[in-house]
Amino acid sequence: MPLSPVVPQHDLPEGPASSRVPDADGRPGPDPVRWMKIGQLSFHTGVPSDTLRAWERRYALLHPRRTAGNQRLYSNLDAQRVRIMRGHIAFGTPAALAAERTLEVRMGTTLGTEQAVGPGEVLVAHRDLREALDAFDETAGQRVLERLFVAHSRLAVLRDVLLPYMADVGRRWSDDRSTIAQEHFASSFLEVRLMAVARGWDRGSGPRALLACAPGERHSLGLVCFGIALHQQGWRIVNLGADTPLEAVAGTAEQIDADLVVLTASLPDRLIDEPVLRDLASTRRCAIGGSEELRRLAEVVGAEFLAGDPVSAALAVAEVRGGSPTGTGSTDVPVQDVYSPTDSS
């Protein structure tokens, strides 16, 4: 069984006792961001510790983290699953089937607040994701993400875990260490979950950013990460997605009066010096992200070049709130490519 991530004991979030919600039987429920020892989990759920250990071992019902001292700690998502499991069993459902039905339930949780994922935990997360997704095991992959998001902020998970993992997926496919089916499955798995995180990113009253992949560019995961990070900074996002004609980008930018237009490509020949691109960059703030070869194109058309990982690039863009084009060559947003690191084709 894979080891759980190592978490320093002093980094465990502790919510105020007043924020805890009582259980149906009157016991105070666990705080959404508090981690519990198995005895505390047993107290809050009314299930003996030995039974909890058996459910974890036999059915992978619980997804604990570990402290530096190798102690298991359980989240309130674990507590929710235990209560659901207990309910199924109370109605006579066999334990194995009860566990299967419990694991099918999608449960919400308060997002974690830790602003960085430590190197050790990143290595464990990458290993667990690789084992799960290479085996086409969506459920196991979901458990890894759940474990991360319950402890860390969205941007920390994107920047420290998912973007490097996506880059590794591309490298392994390029080096023939994984199959095209495994690469597609991993990309599809992550795309669905990132778009769930992105839900509602058009809301708010901040400046509006229009995102699009260049014509012929079908990988959009990095661009989605960029949009999620930019929305976290107060921007509203409109995403046209993969393989978007430049004329459609320009027309949409005009229609919504975009404050920023971001175009991305993994290969330089997917964005060329077309009049429509020059016109777009001359009328509104425009940024180009992708391979380093696109830096020259950005300079020629008068757009910004996005350097750095997508999250860092978005944070840098958000610091420059103005919407007017430079008109005199590119402004390098100083922070690797905003395109999906899985792009290797």
Summary of the structure (lengths in Angstrom):
residues: 345
radius of gyration: 22.7
end to end distance: 34.3
largest distance: 72.6
contacts: 1141
relative contact order: 0.09
helix: 50%
strand: 11%
